[in-house]
Amino acid sequence: MTVEKSRPELKVADFVSADGEALNALSFRTRVAVLWVAVAVALSGSMLLYLFMPGALEELLAGEVEGEALDDALGFLLAGLVIIPLVMAAVTLLVRDRVNHYVNLVAGMAFGLFGVYAVVRETSADGFNVHILMNAVVGLLALLIAALGLISLRQSTDRPNLRT
């Protein structure tokens, strides 16, 4: 006599996009994780493009970045600006849905506001430079992530029968 073991089906909560098609949570998480990687790449590009500004390389060799002393704390801050979005990409894929929505909302707003602040500060101080475009991309992508987190949070609370 053989005993059949029934495997429970793992169902992933569905999110509905604007055009009405269902988008499962794994696909949603993957897309948000790709957006976080894009934020990290844009931040790295902004830092690299900063070096092409007139006088920036000489300032860096003199031990200063934008008038501040180049020390360990500033180095850790700049490294953290690239590492945090990469960690957020991993967190987006690994944590539960409800926590995922809140974390993406908060971190997306933080990086979005940072991007807006960087654009405003740089344009008011030195005029327009190329790395400001990358800061704008960082801000827009991060605000998009925050908006997606808010939308998915509202969708999950509007449908209480789904486990989030």
N, C-alpha and C positions, 0 to 999 in steps of 0.2 A: 504494500500500500504506500502510495506516494502522497506526501503532504505538500500542497502548493503554498508557497509563501507569497502572500500578496504584498507587493511593494506599494507604499502610499505614494500617490502622485504629488509631486511638489508643484504647487501652483504659485505663480508669481502674480502679484497684483497688477492689474492693467491700468495704465494711464491713458487718457484719451487726448489726442493732439487736437489742434485747432480745426483740421479738416475732418475730424471724426474717426480717424483710424486708431486702432488700439496700439498702444506702445507699452510693452511689458517693462517691468522694473529693471531687469538686467540690461536691456537695450538703453533705457533711460540713464542708468548708472554709467554705462560705457560712454555715452555721449557727453555726459557731464565730466567724466574723468579725462576725456580727450580735450575738453575745454580748459581744464586745469593745467594740462600739459602745455597747451597753447599759451596760457598765461605765463608759465615758467619760461617758455621760449621767448616770448615778447619781452619779459623782464631782462633776460640775458641779452637780447638784441639791443635793448635800450641802454644797458650798461656798456656794451661794446660800441654802439654808435656815439655814446658820450665821448669816447676817446678821440673821435674824429672832429670834435669841436675845436675851433682855433684856441690854442693855449691850454687845452685840457691835459694833454700829455706832459707838457712842461710842469703844470701844476701838480700832476700826479707824481712826477719824478722828484718834485720838491717836497713831497710828503703831505700834500693837501688834496682834498676833494671838495669842490664847491665851497672853499673857504674854511672847511673843517679839517682838523688834523687827522691824517690817515693813521689810525691806531687799530688795536685788536678789536675794540668794540665796533668800530665802523666796518671792519672786515667781516665780523660775525653778522652784523646787520645786513650787509649786502649779500652774504651767502644765505642768510635766512630768507631773504626776499625771493630767492630762487628755490630753496629747498622746501619751504612751506607749501607752495602750490603743488609740488611733486608729492609731498606727503598727503595733501588733500586729494590728489588723484587716487592714491592707494586707499585712503579712508573711504572715499566715495564708493569704491568697489567692495569694501570689506564690512562696513557696518550695516546695521538694520535700517530699513527704510525710514522710519520716523526720525531716528537720530541723524540719518543722512540728510534729510530735508532741513533740519535745524542747523546742522553744521555747515552745509553749503550756503544757507541763507546768511548766517553770521559771517563766515569767512569771505563769501562773495561780496558782501557789503563792505567789509573792512578793506579788501583789496580794491574794490571799486572806488571807494572814497579816497584811498591812497593814490590811485591813478588820476582822479580828478584833481586832487591837491597838487600832485606833481606837475600836471599840465598847467594849472593856474600859476603855480609858483615859478615855473621855468619861463613861461611866456611873459610874465610881468617883470622878471629879473633881466633876462638876456635877449629878449625877442624870440623869434622862431628858430629852432634848430631841429635837425632830423630826429634826434632821439625823443623829442616830445611826441611825435607821431606814435612811437612804440608805447610811450606812457599812456596815450589816449587809447590805444588798442588794449592795453592791460586793463584800464578802467572799464571800457565797454564790455570786454569779455567777462570780467568779474561781476559786473552788474547784471549781465545776462545770466550768469550762474546763480546769482542771488534771486533773480526773478523766476528762474526755473525752479529753484528750491521753494519759493513762496507759492508758485502755482501748483506744484506737486503736493505741497503740504495742504493747501486748500482742497485739492481733489481728494486727498486721502481722508480728510476730516468730513467732507461732504458725503462720502460713501462709507458709513460706519460698518458695513457688513464685511469689508475687506480687512484683512489683517495687515497692519503696517508696522 
